[in-house]
Amino acid sequence: MEAALIIFALMLLTLVGLGVYATVKVVGAAKRGVERTVHQARRSVEDTTLRAKTLTQFGPAATLAQLRLDLRTSMRATEETLRHGVRSDASLHESLALFERLSAHGRELDEELKRLEQEPDKTHLTARLPDLRTRTHRITTSADSLRFAAHDRARRFAEDELSSLSEQIDLESGALRHWTGAGGGLGRGRRSG
């Protein structure tokens, strides 16, 4: 009787432990999903705000908004391309590592541009714009270069794959039409069944 109670207690503890473990995993996954959704919503709101600022504001404020929008758009597109491409092409890991380093500079510049949106001294802001344009251009050009190279690589692999597939299909089609080859009438009129 005691053995049965001990076994029952151990089974109960095991089930409770598994239940707690499963609950923690589910809650963690839900939390990550909510955080990801909140992050995407914030990014969408901020991008929409920047687009509105480029259309409604003038002078340095509009330029800052446009620089931030260009930077964020380029960085996001490159990140999506590289993260998607690395799933099918492992050689993009190095490009992704380079992009991560570039992203640190991009985030730093984005934060600086965001702080400067609140700058009350417009002359100081106007004096800083050429340097900010140059830095934004350098970062977006580098990000675009990585993205275009990844696109070119994927396109080249797809073309090579299609060429190889076409050759294999031509070879198989020729094998299926063996009666039209140099053998003349060999196999003519015969059907394999």
Residue, then its C-alpha position, 0 to 999 in steps of 0.5 A: m500500500e505504501a509503495a502504491l502511495i509513493i508511486f502515485a505521489l511521484m506520478l502526481l509530482t511529475l505531472v505537476g512538474l510537466g504542467v508547470y514546465a509547459t505553462v512556463k514555455v507557453v507563457g514565454a512564447a506568448k510574451r515573445g509574440v506580444e513583444r514582437t508585435v508591439h515592436q512592429a507596431r511601434r516601428s510602423v507608427e514611427d515610420t508613419t510619423l516620419r513620412a508625415k513629417t517629411l510632408t508637413q514640415f519644412g527645412p532641417a526638420a523635414t530633412l532629418a525626418q527624410l534621413r531617418l526614414d531613408l536609413r530605417t527603410s534601407m536597414r530594414a530591407t537589408e536585414e529582411t533580405l539577409r535573414h531570409g537568404v541565410r536560411s537557404d544559403a549558409s554563406l550569407h552568415e558572414s554578410l549577416a555578421l557584417f550587417e550586424r556591425l553596420s546596424a550598430h552604426g545605423r542605430e547610433l545615427d538613428e538615435e542621433l537624428k532622433r535627438l536632433e529632431q528636438e534641437p531648438d537651435k536651427t542654425h546648429l542643426t543646419a550646420r550639422l546636416p551635411d555631415l549627417r547626410t554623408r553618414t546616412h548615405r555611407i550607411t545606406t549605400s553599404a546596406d544597399s550593397l549587401r542587399f543587392a549582392a544577396h539578391d544577385r547571388a540568389r538570382r544566380f543560384a536560381e538561374d544555375e538551378l534552372s539551367s541544370l534542371s533544363e539540361q536534365i529534362d532535355l536529357e530525359s526527354g531524349a531518353l524517352r524518345h529513343w526511337t527518334g535517334a540514330g537507331g533508325g526503326l529500332g523500337r518503332g511500333r513497340r510499346s512498353g507496358 
